Amino acid sequence: MGRDRSVTIILSAVLLATVFLAAGLITSPVYSSEGGIEGGWELVYVKGYGPEGDPVSREVDDPAYDLAITKVAKGAVSGTIAGIAFTGASDTDGSKSLLRFCLNSGGKKAEVTGGLSTSGVLNLVVAIYNTDGTPEAYSLLYTRDGRLPHMIDSFSQNITGRWTLNSVIGEDIGSLEMTIDSQMATTACGKMIHNGNPEVGFRSAFSSLEIGSMSMGLLVDDDGNIWTASVKKGLMILYRTEAAATGVSGTAVYMVRNPGNTSVAIPLHAEGKAWRGTNGFEADGNAVSAEGYSVTIDTQNDYVISGKLIHDGDEYSIIGAFVAAYQGLTNALTVSAELCINIGGTEVRAMMFIHGTDTVVISVFSGTLPGNLISLGLVT
């Protein structure tokens, strides 16, 4: 398949190409996460909701839709998915090997997140906004050998029903309520009403990996907003960012199914912390010194952080939110935040991986940092 084909066509073709292999549930092997994410991955299962809210749940057996991770270096990752090239961010030093990247084709946009489980199954979720104004969201399962894993529906949370606004950090969005009408394992379909306006449909998908205390995923609505989403029992946190010439802004929306306590342990108290640059990777893959770079977190409000990136005396504003916390390969806590960095009015989006508290990697999944960097390593 050519690289200029849209994500929607890819996923639609996946559905036409799928076959039922029920015996695979009996004979499927147990995988290992040793070896990380680099190399080839075969798509074996797709589940989610299409443009009209139609449920999709199919096994897949077609190499045209496979994933290849061709290069991994200090948080930067590149490869192809269904023949479309991408570059993105990955925490390859963490036991979960998180992935985050964007796919934009023909005016359509799509975002992808997910990770590698300890059993060696790669679970990605994709949120798509089509040019006709329709959203889609899917959960995709990949294995090394193209055979189904033992468990494909391990998500234990029931998230259907009515959700109401509990609190907001950032922009005042007024009133908001959501109803999730349908759920298939880690994916859901529903509608939201904002400030009494006509209802807007949405699709969402969460990773089956529980990272820290919450499951991470994406939500896309009829208006084209793609939110980073985290869910735990009766609490859902939706987060999005925006950059303008005057700076960056971020909004975290806390939705609940039942009024009451919505506390979630904050993975890291980062206010006042600072790190200096050590090394980086340019967009062309060259390794370079990162002297002259530094990052400071000036304020923190619950999950939301803000600060600045400094490069050779020039300051660039940062806003972000913690999205995951998990045990790293060295048994130190790894905390990841999704960042928006304002580079002269241009939005650069990145993941910030904090290993312990001393070592940080900022890995870009949309745009480039000053100096044409896609990855920046820092220490205290």
C-alpha positions in Angstrom: 0.0 0.0 0.0 1.4 3.4 -0.9 2.3 5.8 1.8 -0.1 8.4 0.6 -3.1 6.3 1.4 -5.2 7.7 4.3 -5.4 6.1 7.7 -9.2 5.6 7.3 -8.7 3.6 4.1 -6.1 1.6 5.8 -8.4 0.7 8.7 -11.4 0.1 6.4 -9.2 -2.3 4.3 -8.2 -4.0 7.5 -11.8 -4.9 8.2 -12.3 -6.3 4.7 -9.2 -8.4 5.0 -9.8 -9.9 8.4 -10.7 -13.6 9.0 -11.9 -15.4 12.1 -9.3 -17.7 13.7 -10.9 -18.8 16.9 -8.4 -21.7 17.3 -5.8 -19.0 17.8 -7.2 -18.3 21.2 -6.4 -21.9 22.3 -3.0 -22.3 20.7 -1.6 -18.8 21.1 1.8 -18.6 22.8 3.0 -16.6 25.8 5.2 -13.8 24.6 8.2 -12.0 26.2 9.0 -8.3 26.2 12.7 -9.0 26.0 14.2 -7.2 23.0 12.0 -4.1 23.3 10.0 -2.6 20.4 12.5 -2.5 17.6 11.8 -4.7 14.6 8.7 -6.0 12.9 5.2 -6.4 14.4 2.2 -8.1 12.8 -1.3 -6.7 13.4 -3.5 -9.5 14.7 -6.6 -7.8 16.1 -8.5 -4.5 15.7 -11.4 -3.3 17.9 -13.2 0.1 18.1 -15.8 2.4 16.6 -16.0 3.7 13.0 -17.2 7.0 11.6 -20.9 6.3 12.2 -20.3 4.8 15.6 -20.4 1.3 14.1 -18.6 -1.3 16.3 -15.6 -3.1 14.8 -14.1 -6.2 16.3 -12.0 -8.4 13.9 -9.0 -10.6 13.8 -6.5 -9.5 11.1 -4.2 -11.6 8.9 -2.7 -9.3 6.3 1.0 -8.1 6.1 -0.1 -4.9 4.4 -1.0 -3.4 7.8 2.0 -4.4 9.8 4.2 -2.2 11.9 8.0 -1.9 11.6 10.1 0.0 14.1 13.3 0.7 12.1 15.2 2.9 14.5 15.2 3.7 18.2 17.7 6.1 19.7 17.4 8.0 23.1 13.7 8.4 23.0 13.3 9.0 19.3 11.7 6.3 17.2 11.0 5.9 13.5 9.3 3.3 11.3 6.3 2.5 9.2 2.8 1.5 10.0 0.7 0.1 7.1 3.3 1.4 4.7 3.1 5.0 6.1 6.4 6.4 7.5 6.3 8.1 11.0 8.7 9.5 13.6 7.7 9.7 17.2 8.6 9.3 20.9 9.3 6.2 22.9 10.5 5.5 26.4 12.8 2.6 25.5 14.4 2.8 28.9 11.2 1.9 30.6 9.7 -1.5 31.1 6.5 -0.4 29.2 8.3 0.9 26.0 5.7 3.6 25.5 5.0 4.9 22.0 3.5 8.2 20.8 3.3 9.5 17.3 1.1 11.4 14.8 -0.2 10.4 11.3 -1.5 13.1 9.0 -2.5 12.3 5.5 -4.7 14.2 2.9 -6.1 16.7 5.4 -7.0 13.9 7.9 -5.3 13.7 11.2 -4.6 10.8 13.5 -2.7 10.3 16.8 -1.4 7.1 18.2 -0.3 6.0 21.7 0.2 2.8 23.5 2.9 0.5 24.7 4.5 -2.9 25.0 3.2 -5.1 27.8 5.5 -7.3 29.9 4.1 -10.3 28.0 5.4 -8.9 24.8 2.2 -7.8 23.1 2.2 -4.3 21.6 -1.1 -2.5 22.2 -1.6 0.8 20.3 -4.7 3.0 20.2 -5.4 5.4 17.4 -7.8 8.4 17.2 -8.7 9.6 13.7 -10.5 12.7 12.5 -11.6 12.5 8.9 -12.1 15.4 6.4 -15.8 14.9 6.5 -15.9 15.7 10.2 -16.3 12.2 11.5 -14.2 10.6 14.3 -12.9 7.0 14.7 -11.0 5.3 17.5 -9.5 1.8 17.5 -7.4 -0.5 19.7 -4.8 -2.4 17.7 -2.9 -5.5 18.9 0.4 -6.6 17.5 2.6 -9.6 18.1 6.0 -10.7 16.7 4.7 -13.8 14.9 1.2 -12.8 13.9 -0.6 -15.2 16.4 -3.2 -14.0 18.8 -2.2 -13.6 22.4 -4.1 -15.5 25.2 -5.9 -12.4 26.3 -7.3 -9.8 23.9 -9.9 -8.2 26.2 -8.2 -7.8 29.5 -9.7 -4.3 30.3 -11.7 -4.7 33.5 -13.3 -1.3 33.8 -16.9 -0.5 32.9 -17.0 3.1 31.8 -20.5 3.3 30.3 -23.0 5.8 31.6 -23.2 9.5 32.4 -20.1 11.5 33.3 -20.2 15.0 34.7 -17.7 17.7 35.1 -15.9 17.7 38.5 -13.1 20.3 38.0 -11.0 22.0 35.4 -7.3 23.1 35.4 -6.6 25.7 32.8 -9.1 27.3 30.5 -12.7 27.8 31.9 -14.7 25.6 29.6 -18.1 26.1 31.2 -20.4 23.1 31.6 -19.7 19.7 30.2 -21.3 16.3 30.4 -20.6 13.0 28.6 -22.6 9.9 28.1 -20.8 6.7 27.0 -23.5 4.6 25.2 -21.4 1.7 24.1 -18.2 0.0 25.2 -16.2 -2.8 23.7 -13.3 -3.7 26.0 -10.9 -0.8 25.9 -12.9 1.3 23.3 -16.0 3.4 23.7 -18.5 5.5 21.8 -20.7 8.3 23.1 -21.7 11.9 23.1 -20.9 15.1 25.0 -22.9 18.3 25.6 -20.8 21.5 26.1 -22.5 24.6 27.6 -25.9 23.4 26.5 -25.0 23.3 22.8 -26.2 20.4 20.6 -24.6 17.1 21.5 -21.3 16.2 19.9 -20.3 12.6 19.2 -17.0 11.1 20.3 -15.0 7.9 20.1 -12.3 6.8 22.5 -9.8 4.0 23.0 -7.6 3.1 26.0 -4.6 0.9 26.2 -5.2 -2.3 28.0 -2.0 -1.6 29.9 -2.5 -0.1 33.3 0.3 2.3 33.8 0.5 3.4 37.4 -3.1 3.6 38.6 -4.7 4.7 35.3 -5.2 3.4 31.8 -4.0 5.9 29.1 -5.6 6.5 25.7 -7.1 9.0 23.3 -10.5 10.6 22.7 -11.6 12.3 19.5 -14.9 14.3 19.0 -16.9 15.5 16.1 -15.3 18.9 16.3 -11.9 17.5 15.6 -10.5 17.8 19.1 -8.1 14.9 20.0 -7.7 14.6 23.8 -5.1 12.6 25.7 -7.2 10.6 28.1 -6.6 8.6 31.3 -9.3 6.6 33.1 -9.5 4.8 36.5 -12.8 3.5 37.7 -15.1 6.6 38.2 -12.5 9.2 37.1 -11.5 10.3 33.6 -9.0 13.0 32.9 -9.0 14.6 29.5 -6.1 16.9 28.4 -5.3 19.0 25.4 -2.9 21.8 24.6 -2.7 24.8 22.3 0.1 27.1 21.2 -0.2 30.7 19.9 2.1 33.6 19.4 1.4 34.7 22.9 2.3 31.4 24.6 0.9 28.0 25.3 -2.2 26.9 27.1 -3.3 23.5 28.5 -6.6 22.3 29.8 -7.2 19.3 32.0 -10.8 18.3 32.5 -11.7 16.0 35.3 -14.9 14.0 34.6 -16.6 11.7 37.2 -19.4 9.2 37.0 -20.4 9.8 40.7 -19.8 13.0 42.7 -17.3 12.7 45.5 -13.6 12.0 46.0 -11.6 11.9 42.7 -8.2 12.0 44.2 -5.4 10.1 42.3 -1.9 10.0 43.6 0.3 12.6 41.9 3.2 10.6 40.4 5.8 13.4 40.9 6.1 16.7 42.6 8.1 18.5 40.0 7.7 22.2 40.8 11.1 23.9 41.1 13.0 21.1 39.4 15.6 21.9 36.8 17.7 19.9 34.4 20.6 20.8 32.0 21.2 19.4 28.6 23.8 16.7 27.9 23.2 15.2 24.5 20.6 15.2 21.7 19.6 13.8 18.3 18.9 15.9 15.3 16.1 15.2 12.9 18.6 13.6 10.4 19.8 11.2 13.1 23.1 12.8 14.1 24.1 12.7 17.7 25.1 16.1 19.1 26.0 17.9 22.3 23.1 19.5 24.1 25.2 22.0 26.1 23.3 25.3 26.3 19.9 23.6 26.8 18.0 23.4 30.1 14.5 22.7 31.3 12.8 24.1 34.4 9.4 23.3 35.9 8.1 26.5 37.4 4.6 25.5 38.6 2.6 22.4 39.1 -1.2 22.2 39.7 -2.2 18.6 40.3 -1.3 16.7 37.1 -0.6 19.9 35.1 2.9 21.4 34.9 4.4 24.5 33.3 7.9 25.9 32.8 10.4 26.8 30.2 13.0 25.4 27.8 16.1 27.5 27.4 18.4 27.2 24.4 21.4 29.5 24.2 19.7 32.1 26.3 16.3 32.0 24.4 13.3 31.0 26.4 10.4 28.9 25.1 7.3 28.3 27.3 6.2 24.7 28.2 2.9 23.3 29.4 2.2 19.7 30.0 0.5 17.0 32.0 1.6 13.7 33.6 0.1 10.8 31.7 1.9 7.7 33.1 3.9 6.4 36.0 5.5 3.0 36.1 8.5 1.0 37.3 11.4 1.3 34.9 14.0 -1.3 34.0 16.3 -0.1 36.7 13.5 -0.4 39.3 13.4 3.4 39.5 10.1 5.1 39.0 9.6 6.4 35.5 7.1 9.3 35.1 6.0 10.6 31.7 4.4 13.8 30.8 3.0 15.1 27.5 4.3 18.5 26.6 3.4 21.4 24.4 6.4 23.7 23.7 5.9 27.1 22.0 8.6 27.7 19.5 7.9 31.1 18.0 4.2 30.5 17.9 4.6 27.0 16.5 3.4 24.1 18.6 5.9 21.4 19.2 4.6 18.3 21.0 6.8 16.0 22.9 6.9 13.3 25.6 9.0 14.0 28.7 10.3 10.8 30.4 11.7 11.3 33.9 13.7 8.4 35.2 14.0 8.6 39.0 14.4 12.4 39.4 17.9 12.9 38.0 17.6 11.9 34.3 15.2 13.3 31.7 14.6 12.6 28.0 12.4 14.9 26.0 11.3 13.2 22.8 9.4 15.0 20.1 6.4 13.4 18.2 5.3 16.6 16.3 7.7 19.3 15.1 11.3 19.9 16.2 13.1 21.6 19.1 15.4 24.6 18.6 18.6 23.4 16.9 16.5 20.9 14.9 16.5 18.3 17.7 14.0 15.5 18.0 15.4 14.1 21.2 17.0 15.9 24.2 18.8 14.3 27.1 19.1 16.2 30.4 20.4 15.6 33.9 20.1 17.5 37.2 
